[in-house]
Amino acid sequence: METADITAKLIVCLVASLHFSAAEDVQSAHSHDQSSSKTSFPPGHLKPLASESTRLPVSVIEEFPSPSEFFRDYVYPSVPVLVRQGARRSPAFRKWTDEYLKSLPESQELIRVEMRKVEERQLPRMEMPLAEFLDRYQTHDEYLVAKVPDYLKKDVLLPPSLHCTNVTANLLETMLWFSSGGTKSHLHTDYVDIINCVFRGQKDFLLVNYTKYRDQIVYDHPEGFYSSVDVERVDLNKFPGLRNLEFMEAKLEAGNCLYLPFKWIHQVNSHGSNVAVNIWWNHQAYAVPSPESCGRLDPGLSLADVRFYYHEEPDAYKRRDLHPELDFVEDPSANLMAFMDEKETESLTERQFLEFMDMIMPGQDHGNIWTEEALGLVHQIFQILDIDGDGEIASQDAEKFPKDINKFLPFSINLGQKMMVLGDIVDGQITKQKQELLKNFGKVSHAGSAPSLQANSKANEQPPMSKQEL
């Protein structure tokens, strides 16, 4: 996935997807289409993604705004924005030539390399020294995507919009992307907020607002939230959920950064010798910029001066700790059985299932997240899991859940889609809580003490920290 992290998808209308088996080959659909009357083809069929769609440019600003302005104007309202000068202040913009990177002693350390520029997540990955990759990447069908090595972090400045201790304490990962151009990502989403900064070459982003189109978009890869649709030859008969979408477009050149909001669907192409760095942070933490947490900006703060949770925690705990609702989608049987064991019961009524959902959904004030719409989604999810329809979810139901969520199965697609929509509804309620907190901070910034942050993140009880402590 473009931006490692998070975090996407083959998009297809659920009703239509029931008519296709997991083994059906895209090429057979193409052959069928070509034998049909051309007048039956929807606009953009078998053409590159968004060829015939409405494309709107993202907003453009020159510099990163203050943290409070950034979260108020872009993060909370979920608005992508291109920052024209965002990457130019970083030493990496000037220093990161191939020759400079190969000259570093640490370039002999192993780093992860993808085996094809057109993303294919089922392929194994290689490891090789960075210096070796730099000697061959111009002539091989491969690209580098890996955690930014510690020895390079000092060359990348942290965007000023993130200079708050309760934001930096919720940083998750920073990824390095390096290629000779021609890379094409899957259509996917990431369950994080992202800032992508380009230091060399060009990246073209196609973006779709998930919230706006959540009722027509379904994911056939709910375990990874990505699509295996051929983005160069989009079969709109097989994937009708891609019809009639409004795309936003961002063309990043060297020196630009892009803020990509939580959950926005995106597909990325790179051009020319290409180097970029992504920064991810936990959208679902109560990382609300406050006068106490932000303080005075340090223009020299780099990635080496902050900590990244994903760098330090074992992979096995990442999703479970930060996104239990996503862990549930991947293995509903194990999650429900564990909850039944904890409650010492052999089955769950719908009321008990709501208690389970309340436990795994993100947020602080759950009294305000269970709207009528959200409760309606919980009821639909309960019906999916109640296989025998007897009004309870029992172990006999759980035993009938698919064992492999990677299969193209209606159960997994339907469950994943409903959980994504429910998460989006809940996130809307949580965002309202954050916006109110930020508004209150503004009211008291010149008098009295700021409102308390009672967050679900370890970050929010920390006092302001120095650069060294960050």
Secondary structure, 3 states (H helix, E strand, C coil): CCCCCCCCECECCHHHHCCCCCCCCHHHHHHHHHHCCHHHCCCCCCECCCCCCEEEECEEECCCCCHHHHHHHHHCCCCCEEECCCCCCCHHHHHCCHHHHHHCHHHHCEEEEECCCECCCCCCCEEEEHHHHHHHCCCCCCEEEEECCHHHHCCCECCHHHCCHHHHCCEEEEEEEEECCCCECCEECCCCEEEEEEEEEEEEEEEECHHHHCCCCCECCCCCCEECCCCCCECCCCCHHHCCCEEEEEEEECCCEEEECCCCEEEEEEEEEEEEEEEEECCCCCCCCCHHHHCCCCCCCEHHHCCCHHHHCCHHHHHHHHCHHHHHHHCHHHHHHHHHHHHCCCEECHHHHHHHHHHHCCCCCHHHCCCHHHHHHHHHHHHHHCCCCCCCEEHHHHCCCCCCCCCCCHHHHHHHHHHHHHHHHHHHHHHHHHHHHHHHHHHHCCCCCCCCCCCCCHHHHCCCCCCCCC
